Amino acid sequence: MEYVWRFVRLASRYEEDVHGTTTIGFPGVPFSESPGDTSQLGSGIVFFDDVAGSREVMANTSRIEGWRRTATYRMFQEVSNKCPISNVQTGFLTPAWPTSSPSE
């Protein structure tokens, strides 16, 4: 499950880089630091450095583009639009929908 969520965050980052926005609900916001204790933590997928981030996005471009052409992607978009991300606390994003199955 962890791999899937990381892939979705990576796909979201790819959409933002290539298309300017994401439609799957995990927008990235950079860390901002300003004088007077008004700093804001960032959100989105995190990489060790920009080079590693670019390398991972590029390595997964064909997977992401392939997924974007599937019915699964369109269903994920629909769910993301119906259940927008909520509970933004200290810069961390939490999906508004349950992440565990009812049988657990």
C-alpha positions as CSV (number, residue, x, y, z in Angstrom):
1,M,0.0,0.0,0.0
2,E,2.9,2.4,0.8
3,Y,4.3,1.9,-2.7
4,V,0.9,2.8,-4.2
5,W,0.6,6.1,-2.3
6,R,4.2,7.0,-3.1
7,F,3.4,6.4,-6.8
8,V,0.3,8.6,-6.6
9,R,2.3,11.4,-5.0
10,L,5.0,10.9,-7.7
11,A,2.4,11.0,-10.4
12,S,1.0,14.2,-8.9
13,R,4.4,15.8,-8.9
14,Y,4.8,14.8,-12.5
15,E,1.5,16.3,-13.4
16,E,2.4,19.6,-11.7
17,D,5.8,19.7,-13.4
18,V,4.5,18.8,-16.9
19,H,0.9,20.1,-17.0
20,G,1.1,22.9,-14.3
21,T,-1.5,21.3,-12.1
22,T,-2.6,18.0,-10.7
23,T,-6.0,16.4,-10.9
24,I,-5.4,13.6,-8.4
25,G,-5.5,15.5,-5.2
26,F,-1.9,15.7,-3.9
27,P,-0.6,19.2,-4.7
28,G,2.9,20.0,-3.7
29,V,3.6,23.2,-1.8
30,P,7.2,24.3,-1.1
31,F,8.5,25.2,2.3
32,S,8.3,28.9,2.9
33,E,10.3,30.8,5.4
34,S,9.7,34.4,6.1
35,P,10.7,36.8,8.9
36,G,8.4,37.1,11.9
37,D,7.7,33.4,12.6
38,T,5.3,32.9,9.6
39,S,7.1,29.8,8.2
40,Q,5.0,27.2,6.5
41,L,5.9,23.6,6.1
42,G,5.7,22.2,2.6
43,S,3.7,19.3,1.4
44,G,3.9,16.6,-1.3
45,I,6.5,14.0,-2.1
46,V,9.9,14.5,-0.6
47,F,13.3,13.7,-2.2
48,F,16.8,13.8,-0.9
49,D,17.6,16.6,-3.4
50,D,16.3,18.1,-6.6
51,V,18.5,15.9,-8.8
52,A,17.2,12.7,-7.1
53,G,13.6,14.0,-7.5
54,S,14.1,14.7,-11.2
55,R,15.7,11.3,-11.7
56,E,12.8,9.4,-10.0
57,V,10.2,11.4,-11.9
58,M,12.0,10.7,-15.2
59,A,12.5,7.0,-14.4
60,N,8.7,6.7,-13.9
61,T,7.4,8.9,-16.7
62,S,6.3,6.0,-18.9
63,R,4.5,4.3,-15.9
64,I,2.8,7.5,-15.0
65,E,1.7,8.3,-18.6
66,G,0.5,4.7,-19.0
67,W,-1.5,4.9,-15.8
68,R,-3.0,8.3,-16.8
69,R,-4.6,6.5,-19.8
70,T,-6.4,3.9,-17.7
71,A,-9.9,3.6,-16.3
72,T,-8.3,3.2,-12.9
73,Y,-6.7,6.7,-13.1
74,R,-10.1,8.2,-14.1
75,M,-11.7,6.5,-11.2
76,F,-9.0,7.8,-8.8
77,Q,-9.6,11.3,-10.2
78,E,-13.3,11.0,-9.5
79,V,-12.8,9.8,-6.0
80,S,-10.2,12.5,-5.4
81,N,-12.7,15.2,-6.6
82,K,-15.5,13.8,-4.4
83,C,-13.4,13.4,-1.3
84,P,-10.9,16.3,-1.4
85,I,-7.9,16.3,0.8
86,S,-8.7,17.7,4.2
87,N,-7.1,18.0,7.6
88,V,-4.2,20.1,6.6
89,Q,-2.2,20.4,9.8
90,T,1.3,21.6,10.0
91,G,1.8,21.1,6.3
92,F,0.9,17.5,6.1
93,L,-1.9,16.3,3.8
94,T,-4.3,13.5,4.8
95,P,-6.8,12.0,2.4
96,A,-10.4,12.6,3.5
97,W,-11.4,9.0,2.6
98,P,-10.6,6.0,4.8
99,T,-7.3,4.2,4.0
100,S,-8.2,0.9,5.5
101,S,-10.8,-1.7,4.5
102,P,-14.0,-2.2,6.6
103,S,-12.9,-5.8,7.4
104,E,-9.9,-4.6,9.4
